[in-house]
């Protein structure tokens, strides 16, 4: 590299990249698959948000954010986009949060979290 030339990054380092895409362990509206998570999400979404953030070693205020959903989705190779993450967390906040927590629980049960 010559002096004065900007450094151009060709590839970004990636963490947790899976060779093939995967899907969510449960659907967005599969509340009955884990009633405890669903009830917590309905009656105390802030508590559930903090649980999700804690599971991912992040700040408690980030649990239900678009960034958290996007981070999780990309970490586990789940298909989707930032736009879809935004729509899910904005229009279906509690369902999105419950889906994220159910997925964490299931992956933890499979020793894949």
N, C-alpha and C positions, 0 to 999 in steps of 0.2 A: 504494500500500500504506500502510495506516495504521500508526502506531507501536504496537507491542505485539501486532500481528497476526502469526501465524507465516507464514513463506514456504511456500507449497504448490507443489511441483513437479508439473506436469501431465505432461510428457514427459521421458524420460531421453535424454541424448545417446547415440548409438549409433555404433559404429565398424565398418566393413566389412559393413554391412547389404546383403544382396542382395535384389532385388525378388521373387525367387522362391526357394523352398527347393531345396536340392540334396541329394545323397547322398554317402556316402563313396566314394572312388575305387575301393576294393576292399572286399570283405567281411571280416568279423571273422576268418574261418578261411581266408583266401586266402594262406596262407603261401608256397605255391609260386610266387606271382606275383613275389616278390622274396626269393629264398633267402638272400641276404646279410643282409637285415634280420631274417629269421626265425632264422638261426643266431646272430646277435648277441643277439637277444632271448632265445633259449633258454640260451646259454652265458654271457652277460654282460648281464643286463637292466639293471643299474645304468649300464653304459656307454651302452646305447641310450636309457635315460631321460635321461641327461645330454645326449645328442645332440639329442633332441627339445626339451629345455628350452633348449639353446643356439640351436637353429633359431628358437625363438620369443622369444629374448632374455629368458629367465626364469632363475631360480635353478636350479641343477643338481638340487637335491633335489625339485623340483616336477614333473619330467618325466612321471612315471606317475600323477600325482594326478587326482582327480575334477575339480578346478578347471582343470587344464591341458586335459583333454579337453573340458570344458564351454566354456572360452574358445575353443578351436580350432573347436569345432562351431558356436558362435554367430557367430564371426568369418566363417565361410564359409557360413553359412546352411544348415548340415546339420541335417536334421530329427532330433528327439530331445528328451530331457528330462534334467534333472539326475538324476532317479531312474534312468533308463537308463544314464547315465554312471557313476553310483555302482555299479550292478549289474555293468557291464562291467569297470570297474577293480577291483572286489572279487573277482568270480568268475572272470574271465578276464584277469588282470593282464597277462601276457605277450602274449596275442593282441591285447588292447586297445592296448598300447604299440606293437606291430608294425603294427597297422592305422593308428595315428596317424602313425608314421614313413613308412609307404608312401604315405599320403595327402600328407604334406608333400613327399616326393620327387616324386610325380606332379604336384602343383600347381606345384612349382618347375620341372619340366620343361616345363610349359605356360606358364611366366612368369606364373602366377596366385598365387604365394606372396609 
